[in-house]
């Protein structure tokens, strides 16, 4: 995670950003701190990267890389305003002992558009990540990739429209939740085929960034407004944990956007 010390909305690279509206770095830091502390209370280890001046979106650390089985595929941003982040994140991986690091040739916004299910890497495209980055991810990470087409610019990254509730095991398939209208007709059919028991979200859930949740297989961290979705997940046996991300949402981010997940092998 990356503290939003330099948080601002100075430019527009998604429909949620409006530089004419006031934002508070202090409020963003307070909300981010509560999110970080929530993860720690749930028993997770949280590592931090130092924020850099002039990179207000560096708080959205999900875009820093994709890590599967210790292999790291770095990021390459579409927006020039974020391009410099990739090298800072690469250095963090090097300094923390990662040796198998590949920086992508294709535009690839990491866990913003990649979701690991335990057996498959779901990969979004349409607004940010290049479709050719999906083949690159498969080659670098050595895992099968399923491409999904996003069609609503409000849900410009896969992690605003879908997240993994529980990774697959040897005896159970992965469980996911997604907002069908964010995907093309063909991608919806793929999701229905691969995840027939998925939780289906509504526009109400999506508009408050409810699909930008983070699940450890039991506890599901959600925006405080996503109560309808939380009730659905509770009925499936999950434990909703609500956090306020209203200031971070002004830049088009939520819990998952702030969180790169590194799984212990």
Secondary structure as the mmCIF struct_conf table of DSSP 4:
data_model
#
loop_
_struct_conf.conf_type_id
_struct_conf.id
_struct_conf.beg_label_comp_id
_struct_conf.beg_label_asym_id
_struct_conf.beg_label_seq_id
_struct_conf.end_label_comp_id
_struct_conf.end_label_asym_id
_struct_conf.end_label_seq_id
STRN STRN1 UNK A 2 UNK A 2
TURN_TY1_P TURN_TY1_P1 UNK A 5 UNK A 6
BEND BEND1 UNK A 11 UNK A 11
BEND BEND2 UNK A 13 UNK A 14
TURN_TY1_P TURN_TY1_P2 UNK A 15 UNK A 16
TURN_TY1_P TURN_TY1_P3 UNK A 19 UNK A 20
BEND BEND3 UNK A 21 UNK A 21
HELX_RH_AL_P HELX_RH_AL_P1 UNK A 25 UNK A 41
TURN_TY1_P TURN_TY1_P4 UNK A 42 UNK A 43
STRN STRN2 UNK A 49 UNK A 49
TURN_TY1_P TURN_TY1_P5 UNK A 53 UNK A 54
HELX_RH_3T_P HELX_RH_3T_P1 UNK A 56 UNK A 59
HELX_RH_3T_P HELX_RH_3T_P2 UNK A 61 UNK A 64
STRN STRN3 UNK A 66 UNK A 68
TURN_TY1_P TURN_TY1_P6 UNK A 69 UNK A 70
STRN STRN4 UNK A 71 UNK A 73
STRN STRN5 UNK A 76 UNK A 76
BEND BEND4 UNK A 78 UNK A 79
HELX_RH_3T_P HELX_RH_3T_P3 UNK A 80 UNK A 82
TURN_TY1_P TURN_TY1_P7 UNK A 83 UNK A 84
HELX_RH_AL_P HELX_RH_AL_P2 UNK A 85 UNK A 95
TURN_TY1_P TURN_TY1_P8 UNK A 96 UNK A 97
STRN STRN6 UNK A 101 UNK A 102
BEND BEND5 UNK A 105 UNK A 106
STRN STRN7 UNK A 108 UNK A 108
HELX_RH_3T_P HELX_RH_3T_P4 UNK A 110 UNK A 112
TURN_TY1_P TURN_TY1_P9 UNK A 113 UNK A 113
STRN STRN8 UNK A 114 UNK A 116
BEND BEND6 UNK A 118 UNK A 119
STRN STRN9 UNK A 120 UNK A 125
BEND BEND7 UNK A 126 UNK A 129
TURN_TY1_P TURN_TY1_P10 UNK A 131 UNK A 131
HELX_RH_AL_P HELX_RH_AL_P3 UNK A 132 UNK A 141
BEND BEND8 UNK A 143 UNK A 143
STRN STRN10 UNK A 144 UNK A 149
STRN STRN11 UNK A 150 UNK A 150
TURN_TY1_P TURN_TY1_P11 UNK A 153 UNK A 154
BEND BEND9 UNK A 155 UNK A 155
BEND BEND10 UNK A 157 UNK A 157
HELX_RH_3T_P HELX_RH_3T_P5 UNK A 158 UNK A 160
TURN_TY1_P TURN_TY1_P12 UNK A 161 UNK A 161
STRN STRN12 UNK A 162 UNK A 166
BEND BEND11 UNK A 170 UNK A 172
STRN STRN13 UNK A 175 UNK A 178
HELX_RH_3T_P HELX_RH_3T_P6 UNK A 180 UNK A 182
STRN STRN14 UNK A 183 UNK A 183
HELX_RH_AL_P HELX_RH_AL_P4 UNK A 185 UNK A 194
TURN_TY1_P TURN_TY1_P13 UNK A 196 UNK A 197
HELX_LH_PP_P HELX_LH_PP_P1 UNK A 198 UNK A 198
STRN STRN15 UNK A 199 UNK A 200
HELX_LH_PP_P HELX_LH_PP_P2 UNK A 201 UNK A 201
HELX_RH_AL_P HELX_RH_AL_P5 UNK A 203 UNK A 207
TURN_TY1_P TURN_TY1_P14 UNK A 208 UNK A 211
BEND BEND12 UNK A 212 UNK A 212
STRN STRN16 UNK A 214 UNK A 215
BEND BEND13 UNK A 216 UNK A 218
STRN STRN17 UNK A 219 UNK A 223
TURN_TY1_P TURN_TY1_P15 UNK A 224 UNK A 225
HELX_RH_AL_P HELX_RH_AL_P6 UNK A 227 UNK A 235
TURN_TY1_P TURN_TY1_P16 UNK A 236 UNK A 237
STRN STRN18 UNK A 239 UNK A 243
TURN_TY1_P TURN_TY1_P17 UNK A 246 UNK A 247
HELX_RH_3T_P HELX_RH_3T_P7 UNK A 248 UNK A 251
TURN_TY1_P TURN_TY1_P18 UNK A 252 UNK A 252
TURN_TY1_P TURN_TY1_P19 UNK A 255 UNK A 258
#
